[in-house]
Amino acid sequence: MRPSALITGASRGLGAAIARELAPTHDLLLGGRRSDSLTAITDELPGTTGWPVDLLDHDALSAATAGIERLDVLVHNAGAAELGTVADSDVEQWRHMMDANLLSVVALTQLLLPALRSANGHVVLINSGAGIRANPGWGAYAASKFALRAFGDVLRLEEPALRVTSVHPGRIDTDMQRAIVETEGDDYDPSRFLKASTVARAVRNAVETPSDAHPAEIILRPWSPPGS
C-alpha cells in the first residue's frame, strides 16, 4: 500500500510544488480553502484528491479529518504573511497571524494525531527564515513563525513515534512573494528568490530520509554561485 500525505495550501506556489514532488510515491490529499481552487492541481496530478476546508473553521476542520484513520505525512504549508511595524500594526493583525500560521496548525495536528501515530508518521512544518530571525516590519509574522518553531520542537519531544521537520526557507518565487514585494514598493526580480521546486525537493528529501535519521530542521537561503 502506498503511503498517504496531506498537504495544506496545495492549490498553487510551494504547496503545488510539494504535491508534484510527492505524487509519484504517495496518495495525496491536497488542501485548499475552496474546491474550485484545487481543480488545476488535481487535474495536473491524476489520482490526487482535493481536500477543501477552511483551516480556521474548527468545526469544518473536525468534519474534514473525521475519516482519516492513517496518515504517513502531514505537510503544513498553508499560511499568511502581513507586513506592519509594531507602531503601525494593531492587535487584530497579530491575532490573524497567530491564527493562520500557528493555531490552525496546532488544531489540524491535534485532530490527526491518531492517524499519524498509526503510521509512525512525519509532520513537516513549512516555517520561514523569519522563524529564526525577525526583521523590521515583520513582527507579527515573525512572532507566529517563532511560535511555530516552538510547536515543532515540543511536538518532536512529546510524540517520539513521529518525525517532525521544520523547514525554514528564505523568500520563494511565488505569487504571494510578488504581492509582498509590491507592498514593499520594490521591483520584482525572481532571481533574488528560491524556486518553489527547490524547496519542494528539500521537503521530499526530508520525507524520504531513511528511518534511522530524524531530519529536525532544514534551512534554505537564496544563493547565486560566484560568476553565475
C-alpha positions in Angstrom: 0.0 0.0 0.0 1.3 3.4 -1.0 1.9 5.9 1.8 -0.5 8.8 2.2 0.2 12.5 2.6 -1.9 15.6 3.3 -0.6 18.9 2.0 -2.3 22.1 3.1 -2.2 25.2 0.8 -1.7 22.9 -2.2 -3.5 24.9 -4.8 -0.5 26.9 -6.0 3.0 28.0 -5.3 5.1 25.9 -2.9 2.2 23.7 -1.9 1.6 22.7 -5.5 5.3 22.1 -6.0 5.4 19.8 -3.0 2.4 17.9 -4.4 4.3 17.4 -7.7 7.3 16.0 -5.8 5.3 13.6 -3.6 2.7 12.5 -6.2 4.8 9.7 -7.7 5.2 7.9 -4.4 2.2 9.0 -2.2 -1.6 9.0 -2.3 -2.3 12.7 -1.8 -4.9 14.8 -0.2 -4.5 18.3 -1.4 -5.8 21.0 0.9 -7.2 24.4 -0.1 -9.8 26.8 1.0 -12.2 26.2 -1.9 -12.7 23.2 -4.1 -12.5 25.3 -7.3 -9.0 26.5 -6.3 -7.8 22.9 -6.3 -9.1 21.9 -9.8 -5.9 22.9 -11.7 -3.6 20.9 -9.4 -5.8 17.8 -9.1 -6.2 17.8 -12.9 -2.5 18.1 -13.3 -1.9 15.2 -10.9 -4.4 12.4 -11.7 -5.2 10.2 -8.7 -4.8 13.0 -6.2 -7.9 14.1 -4.1 -8.9 17.7 -3.3 -9.4 18.4 0.3 -11.2 21.8 0.5 -11.6 23.2 4.0 -11.2 26.5 5.8 -8.4 25.7 8.3 -9.6 28.5 10.6 -13.1 26.9 10.8 -12.6 24.3 13.6 -16.0 22.6 13.1 -15.3 22.2 9.4 -11.8 21.0 10.1 -13.0 18.4 12.5 -15.5 17.1 10.0 -13.0 17.0 7.2 -10.5 15.0 9.2 -13.0 12.5 10.7 -12.5 9.9 8.0 -8.7 9.9 8.1 -7.6 6.9 10.1 -4.0 6.6 8.9 -1.6 9.3 7.6 2.0 8.9 6.8 2.9 12.5 6.0 1.3 15.8 7.0 2.8 18.9 5.4 1.6 22.2 6.9 2.2 24.6 4.1 -0.8 27.0 4.3 -0.3 30.3 6.0 -0.4 34.1 5.6 2.0 37.0 5.6 1.3 40.6 6.5 3.7 43.5 6.9 3.5 46.1 9.6 5.7 47.8 12.2 4.9 47.4 15.9 3.8 51.0 16.0 1.6 50.8 12.9 0.0 47.3 13.3 -2.9 46.5 15.5 -3.7 43.6 17.7 -6.1 42.1 15.1 -3.2 41.7 12.7 -1.1 39.9 15.3 -4.1 37.7 16.2 -4.7 36.9 12.5 -1.0 35.9 12.0 -1.2 33.6 15.1 -4.5 32.1 13.9 -3.2 31.4 10.3 0.4 30.4 11.0 0.2 28.7 14.4 -3.2 27.9 15.8 -4.6 26.3 12.6 -1.5 24.1 12.5 -2.0 23.1 16.1 -5.6 22.3 15.6 -5.1 20.2 12.5 -2.2 18.3 14.0 -4.2 17.5 17.2 -7.1 16.2 15.1 -4.7 14.0 13.0 -2.5 12.7 15.8 -4.3 9.3 16.0 -3.8 8.8 12.2 -0.2 9.9 12.4 0.6 7.7 15.3 -0.9 4.7 13.4 1.6 5.3 10.7 4.6 6.4 12.8 4.1 9.4 10.5 6.1 12.5 9.6 4.9 16.1 10.2 6.6 18.8 8.0 6.2 22.4 9.1 6.9 24.9 6.4 8.2 27.7 8.5 10.4 30.6 7.3 13.7 32.4 7.8 11.5 34.7 9.8 11.1 31.9 12.3 14.8 32.2 13.1 15.5 35.9 12.7 12.9 38.7 12.9 13.3 41.8 10.7 11.7 45.3 11.0 8.2 45.4 9.7 7.6 41.7 10.1 7.0 41.5 13.8 3.6 39.8 13.8 4.6 37.3 11.1 7.9 36.5 12.7 6.3 36.0 16.1 3.9 33.5 14.6 6.8 31.6 12.9 8.9 31.6 16.1 5.9 30.1 17.9 5.5 27.6 15.0 9.1 26.5 15.5 8.5 26.0 19.3 5.4 23.9 18.4 7.6 21.7 16.2 10.2 21.4 18.9 7.7 20.3 21.6 5.8 18.0 19.2 9.1 16.3 18.4 9.7 15.7 22.2 6.1 14.7 23.1 5.5 12.4 20.2 8.6 10.2 19.8 7.0 7.9 17.3 6.7 10.8 14.9 9.3 12.6 12.9 8.9 16.4 12.9 10.7 18.6 10.4 10.8 22.4 10.5 11.7 23.8 7.1 13.0 27.4 7.1 13.2 28.7 3.6 14.2 32.2 2.6 11.9 34.1 0.2 10.4 32.0 -2.5 9.4 33.0 -6.0 5.6 32.7 -5.8 2.6 34.9 -6.5 2.4 35.6 -2.8 6.0 36.9 -2.9 5.1 39.2 -5.8 2.3 40.7 -3.8 4.7 41.2 -0.8 7.3 42.9 -2.9 4.7 45.2 -4.4 3.6 46.1 -0.9 7.2 46.9 -0.1 7.4 49.1 -3.2 10.3 47.2 -4.8 10.7 45.9 -8.3 10.2 42.1 -8.6 13.3 40.1 -9.6 12.7 36.3 -9.4 16.4 35.6 -9.5 16.6 37.0 -5.9 14.4 34.2 -4.5 14.4 30.5 -4.1 12.5 28.4 -6.6 9.4 26.7 -5.2 10.6 23.5 -6.9 13.9 23.7 -4.9 12.1 23.9 -1.6 9.7 21.2 -2.6 12.7 18.9 -3.4 14.0 19.6 0.1 10.7 18.5 1.6 10.7 15.3 -0.4 14.3 14.6 0.7 13.2 15.0 4.3 10.2 12.7 3.8 12.5 10.1 2.1 15.2 10.3 4.8 15.9 6.7 6.0 14.2 5.8 9.2 17.4 5.7 11.2 17.7 9.6 10.9 15.4 12.4 12.1 15.6 15.5 9.8 14.7 18.0 12.5 15.4 21.3 10.8 16.2 22.4 7.2 17.4 25.9 6.4 17.4 27.1 2.8 18.7 30.5 1.7 18.7 32.0 -1.8 22.2 31.7 -3.4 23.8 32.5 -6.6 27.2 30.9 -7.3 30.0 33.5 -8.0 30.2 34.4 -11.6 26.7 33.0 -12.4 
